[in-house]
Amino acid sequence: MMQITKPVSFENVVSMEDLSAEDVLSFIHEAQDFKAGKQIELKRPVYAANLFFESSTRTHTSFEMAERKLGLQVVNFDPSNSSLSKGESMSDTVKTFQAIGVDLVAIRDKKNEYYKDLIADPNVHVGIANGGDGSGQHPSQSLLDMMTIYEEFGHFEGLKVAIVGDLTHSRVARSNMEVLTMLGAHVYFGGPKKWYTEEFAKYGEWMPIDDLVEEMDVMMFLRVQHERIADDENGAFSAEKYHAQYGLTAERESRMPQHSIIMHPAPVNRGVEIADELVECDKSRIFEQMHNGVFVRMAIMTSMLRNRDLIKEEY
């Protein structure tokens, strides 16, 4: 039986560490409601801006689509032409958008925990949704991943979930290992063992991929983040060797349990993490994750609208 949860209300949504198991389920259920056609009516015009200081396709456009579906007015922002290039701080940029009437912002930045200074500043009043901070947190991605797993299995308790790939540089790995453990799933890790450090060992054991594929309910793959890796390591990287040692090949997929699913936060490097022909195979939920991301981000923005008493009616 599906647990009944109350709609959540958050001033900011910046880290999975701030959410309880009930909060996560509430976000999932509200996202499912939006997926089923739920709408909201605003008390007044509401304005949002997406301040992405690090490149993004899926997260950026997904936030914008979510905002537009909620009826928010989206203010354009181009970081290459912003005053940040003239030395303005992120805090002053956010306050500038606040001063001209923006209510909510989604932010991505390469600095870990950039949001701590913003939410501690008594002069920052806009709602902040974290679109990813360095190798730290990525709450909207984690929540859409949880929604996708929940829709597939209807629960988390006892599920075996493997996170495979570039663990060290992944905010997705960190966010997901914490929330999956909190929700009762068993987490395992795979990929190059040099990227499996003590912080991951606290949440689950490392296993060779040939063992993981035969046991897991969920195989979650991560992109090798070359932009965060030293030049000498990048120079020695071989896509073919990586795929053979750590990737999901057709042969490995054939040994996965029939009910199991394949996930990836994207962008996918076809033929590296996952064989080209498997990206859209029957077990793959990669594009469903992207689809769910819009509804999860609608739920995130709605929680901040609710916190600010900007919703007239929900139906």
C-alpha positions as CSV (number, residue, x, y, z in Angstrom):
1,M,0.0,0.0,0.0
2,M,1.3,3.4,-0.9
3,Q,2.2,5.5,2.1
4,I,0.1,8.7,2.3
5,T,2.4,11.8,2.6
6,K,1.7,15.5,3.1
7,P,2.8,18.1,0.6
8,V,6.1,19.5,1.5
9,S,7.0,23.2,2.1
10,F,10.7,24.2,1.9
11,E,12.3,27.7,1.9
12,N,15.1,26.3,-0.2
13,V,15.9,22.9,-1.7
14,V,19.7,22.6,-1.7
15,S,20.8,19.2,-0.3
16,M,19.4,15.7,0.1
17,E,20.9,15.8,3.6
18,D,18.1,18.2,4.6
19,L,15.3,15.7,3.6
20,S,13.8,12.9,5.7
21,A,12.5,9.7,4.2
22,E,9.0,11.1,4.4
23,D,10.1,14.3,2.6
24,V,11.5,12.3,-0.2
25,L,8.3,10.2,-0.6
26,S,6.3,13.5,-0.5
27,F,8.3,14.9,-3.3
28,I,7.9,11.7,-5.3
29,H,4.1,11.6,-4.7
30,E,3.6,15.2,-5.7
31,A,5.8,14.7,-8.8
32,Q,3.5,11.7,-9.7
33,D,0.5,14.0,-9.2
34,F,2.0,16.5,-11.7
35,K,2.7,13.7,-14.1
36,A,-1.0,12.7,-13.8
37,G,-2.1,16.2,-14.7
38,K,-2.2,18.2,-11.4
39,Q,-2.1,21.9,-11.8
40,I,-1.7,24.9,-9.4
41,E,-3.1,28.5,-9.5
42,L,-0.8,31.3,-8.4
43,K,-1.9,34.2,-6.2
44,R,0.1,36.6,-8.4
45,P,2.6,36.6,-11.2
46,V,5.7,34.7,-10.0
47,Y,9.2,35.0,-11.6
48,A,12.0,32.5,-11.7
49,A,15.6,32.6,-13.1
50,N,18.0,29.8,-13.8
51,L,21.6,30.8,-12.9
52,F,23.7,28.1,-14.4
53,F,27.4,29.0,-14.1
54,E,28.4,25.5,-15.2
55,S,27.3,23.9,-18.5
56,S,24.1,21.9,-18.5
57,T,21.5,20.7,-21.0
58,R,19.1,18.4,-19.2
59,T,18.9,20.1,-15.8
60,H,18.8,23.6,-17.1
61,T,16.0,23.0,-19.7
62,S,14.2,20.7,-17.3
63,F,14.0,23.4,-14.7
64,E,12.8,25.9,-17.3
65,M,10.1,23.5,-18.5
66,A,9.0,22.8,-15.0
67,E,8.7,26.5,-14.2
68,R,6.7,27.2,-17.4
69,K,4.4,24.3,-16.7
70,L,3.7,25.8,-13.3
71,G,2.9,29.1,-14.9
72,L,6.0,31.0,-13.7
73,Q,7.6,33.7,-15.8
74,V,11.2,32.8,-16.6
75,V,13.8,35.6,-16.7
76,N,16.7,34.8,-19.1
77,F,20.2,34.6,-17.8
78,D,23.5,34.2,-19.9
79,P,26.5,33.7,-17.6
80,S,28.9,34.6,-20.4
81,N,27.4,38.1,-20.6
82,S,26.7,38.6,-16.9
83,S,28.5,40.9,-14.5
84,L,30.2,37.9,-13.0
85,S,32.7,38.3,-15.8
86,K,33.4,41.8,-14.4
87,G,34.1,40.5,-10.9
88,E,30.6,40.6,-9.3
89,S,30.0,38.0,-6.7
90,M,27.4,35.3,-6.9
91,S,25.7,36.8,-3.9
92,D,25.3,40.2,-5.5
93,T,24.1,38.5,-8.8
94,V,21.4,36.7,-6.8
95,K,20.5,39.9,-5.0
96,T,20.2,41.7,-8.3
97,F,17.6,39.3,-9.5
98,Q,15.9,39.5,-6.2
99,A,15.9,43.3,-6.4
100,I,14.2,43.3,-9.9
101,G,11.5,41.0,-8.6
102,V,12.6,37.4,-9.1
103,D,11.0,35.0,-6.5
104,L,12.9,31.7,-7.1
105,V,16.2,30.8,-8.6
106,A,17.7,27.5,-9.7
107,I,21.5,27.6,-9.5
108,R,24.4,25.4,-10.7
109,D,28.0,26.2,-9.9
110,K,31.3,24.3,-9.9
111,K,32.0,25.3,-6.3
112,N,30.9,22.7,-3.7
113,E,28.3,24.0,-1.2
114,Y,28.1,27.4,-2.9
115,Y,24.6,27.7,-1.5
116,K,25.7,27.8,2.2
117,D,26.8,31.4,1.9
118,L,23.6,32.4,0.1
119,I,21.2,30.8,2.6
120,A,23.2,32.2,5.5
121,D,23.0,35.8,4.1
122,P,20.1,37.6,5.8
123,N,19.6,39.8,2.8
124,V,18.9,36.9,0.4
125,H,15.2,36.1,0.4
126,V,14.7,34.4,-3.0
127,G,14.0,30.6,-2.9
128,I,17.1,28.6,-4.0
129,A,16.9,25.3,-5.8
130,N,20.3,23.6,-6.1
131,G,20.9,22.5,-9.7
132,G,24.2,20.9,-8.8
133,D,27.3,22.1,-6.8
134,G,30.6,20.8,-7.9
135,S,31.1,17.2,-6.8
136,G,28.7,17.8,-3.9
137,Q,24.9,17.6,-4.1
138,H,22.4,17.3,-6.9
139,P,19.0,17.0,-5.1
140,S,16.7,17.3,-8.2
141,Q,18.6,14.5,-10.0
142,S,18.5,12.3,-6.9
143,L,14.8,12.8,-6.5
144,L,14.0,12.0,-10.1
145,D,16.2,8.9,-9.7
146,M,14.2,7.9,-6.7
147,M,10.9,8.6,-8.5
148,T,12.0,6.4,-11.4
149,I,12.9,3.5,-9.0
150,Y,9.7,3.9,-7.0
151,E,7.5,3.9,-10.1
152,E,9.3,0.6,-11.2
153,F,9.2,-1.3,-7.9
154,G,6.7,0.5,-5.6
155,H,9.1,0.5,-2.7
156,F,12.8,0.8,-1.7
157,E,13.1,-1.6,1.2
158,G,15.5,-4.4,0.3
159,L,16.3,-3.3,-3.2
160,K,19.8,-3.9,-4.4
161,V,21.2,-0.8,-6.3
162,A,24.6,-0.6,-7.8
163,I,26.2,2.8,-8.6
164,V,29.0,2.2,-11.2
165,G,31.6,4.5,-12.6
166,D,33.3,7.8,-11.7
167,L,32.3,7.9,-8.0
168,T,34.9,10.4,-6.8
169,H,33.8,13.2,-9.0
170,S,30.0,12.5,-8.9
171,R,27.5,14.5,-7.0
172,V,24.8,12.0,-8.2
173,A,26.7,9.1,-6.4
174,R,26.9,11.1,-3.1
175,S,23.3,12.2,-3.1
176,N,21.9,8.8,-4.1
177,M,24.0,6.6,-1.8
178,E,22.7,8.6,1.2
179,V,19.0,8.7,0.2
180,L,18.9,5.1,-0.9
181,T,20.3,3.9,2.4
182,M,17.9,6.1,4.3
183,L,15.0,4.6,2.3
184,G,16.1,1.0,3.1
185,A,17.8,0.0,-0.1
186,H,21.2,-1.8,-0.2
187,V,23.8,0.1,-2.1
188,Y,26.8,-1.4,-3.9
189,F,29.5,0.2,-6.0
190,G,31.4,-0.7,-9.1
191,G,33.9,0.8,-11.6
192,P,37.6,1.7,-11.2
193,K,38.5,0.8,-7.6
194,K,40.7,3.9,-7.3
195,W,37.5,6.0,-7.2
196,Y,36.0,3.9,-4.4
197,T,37.1,5.7,-1.3
198,E,36.2,5.5,2.4
199,E,33.3,7.9,2.0
200,F,31.6,5.3,-0.3
201,A,32.7,2.3,1.8
202,K,30.5,3.6,4.6
203,Y,27.4,3.1,2.4
204,G,28.2,-0.2,0.6
205,E,30.8,-2.6,-0.7
206,W,32.6,-2.5,-4.1
207,M,32.1,-5.5,-6.4
208,P,33.3,-6.4,-9.9
209,I,30.7,-5.5,-12.5
210,D,30.5,-9.1,-13.7
211,D,29.1,-10.0,-10.2
212,L,26.9,-6.9,-9.9
213,V,25.0,-7.5,-13.1
214,E,23.8,-10.9,-11.9
215,E,22.5,-9.6,-8.5
216,M,21.2,-6.0,-8.8
217,D,17.7,-4.8,-9.2
218,V,19.1,-1.4,-10.4
219,M,22.3,-0.8,-12.3
220,M,23.0,2.9,-12.2
221,F,25.9,4.1,-14.4
222,L,27.9,7.3,-14.1
223,R,29.7,9.3,-16.8
224,V,33.5,9.6,-16.4
225,Q,33.8,13.3,-15.7
226,H,36.9,14.2,-17.7
227,E,36.4,17.9,-16.9
228,R,37.2,17.2,-13.2
229,I,40.1,14.8,-13.9
230,A,43.8,15.7,-14.1
231,D,45.2,16.0,-17.7
232,D,47.7,13.2,-17.3
233,E,44.9,10.8,-16.3
234,N,42.7,12.0,-19.1
235,G,45.6,11.4,-21.5
236,A,45.9,7.8,-20.5
237,F,42.1,7.1,-20.7
238,S,40.9,4.6,-23.2
239,A,37.2,4.5,-23.9
240,E,37.5,0.9,-25.3
241,K,39.4,-0.4,-22.3
242,Y,37.0,1.3,-19.9
243,H,34.0,-0.2,-21.6
244,A,35.5,-3.7,-21.6
245,Q,36.4,-3.5,-17.9
246,Y,33.6,-1.5,-16.3
247,G,30.9,-0.8,-18.9
248,L,27.6,-2.5,-19.5
249,T,28.2,-4.7,-22.6
250,A,25.5,-6.7,-24.3
251,E,26.9,-9.9,-22.8
252,R,26.7,-8.4,-19.3
253,E,23.1,-7.1,-19.9
254,S,22.0,-10.6,-20.9
255,R,22.9,-11.8,-17.4
256,M,20.9,-9.2,-15.5
257,P,17.7,-10.4,-13.8
258,Q,14.6,-10.1,-15.9
259,H,13.0,-7.5,-13.7
260,S,16.1,-5.3,-13.3
261,I,16.5,-1.8,-14.8
262,I,19.4,0.3,-16.2
263,M,19.8,4.0,-15.2
264,H,22.1,6.8,-16.0
265,P,21.9,10.6,-15.1
266,A,23.1,11.5,-18.6
267,P,24.7,12.7,-20.7
268,V,25.6,9.1,-21.7
269,N,28.8,8.3,-23.5
270,R,27.6,5.5,-25.7
271,G,30.0,2.7,-25.9
272,V,31.8,3.8,-22.8
273,E,29.6,3.4,-19.7
274,I,26.8,1.6,-21.7
275,A,26.9,-0.1,-25.1
276,D,25.2,2.0,-27.7
277,E,22.4,-0.6,-28.3
278,L,21.5,-0.7,-24.6
279,V,20.9,3.0,-24.0
280,E,17.3,2.5,-25.3
281,C,16.8,-1.2,-24.6
282,D,13.8,-2.6,-22.8
283,K,15.6,-2.5,-19.4
284,S,16.7,1.1,-19.8
285,R,14.9,3.9,-18.0
286,I,17.4,6.6,-19.0
287,F,14.9,8.7,-21.0
288,E,12.1,8.1,-18.5
289,Q,14.5,9.6,-15.9
290,M,14.6,12.7,-18.0
291,H,10.9,12.7,-18.4
292,N,10.4,12.4,-14.6
293,G,12.9,15.2,-14.0
294,V,10.4,17.8,-15.2
295,F,7.7,16.7,-12.7
296,V,10.2,16.4,-9.8
297,R,11.4,19.9,-10.5
298,M,7.8,21.1,-10.6
299,A,7.4,19.5,-7.1
300,I,10.6,21.3,-5.9
301,M,9.5,24.7,-7.1
302,T,6.0,24.1,-5.7
303,S,7.4,23.4,-2.3
304,M,9.1,26.8,-2.3
305,L,6.0,28.5,-3.7
306,R,3.9,26.9,-0.9
307,N,6.5,28.0,1.7
308,R,6.0,31.6,0.4
309,D,2.2,31.4,0.4
310,L,2.1,32.0,-3.4
311,I,-0.3,29.2,-4.3
312,K,-4.0,30.1,-4.5
313,E,-5.3,26.7,-5.4
314,E,-4.1,23.1,-6.1
315,Y,-6.2,20.9,-8.3
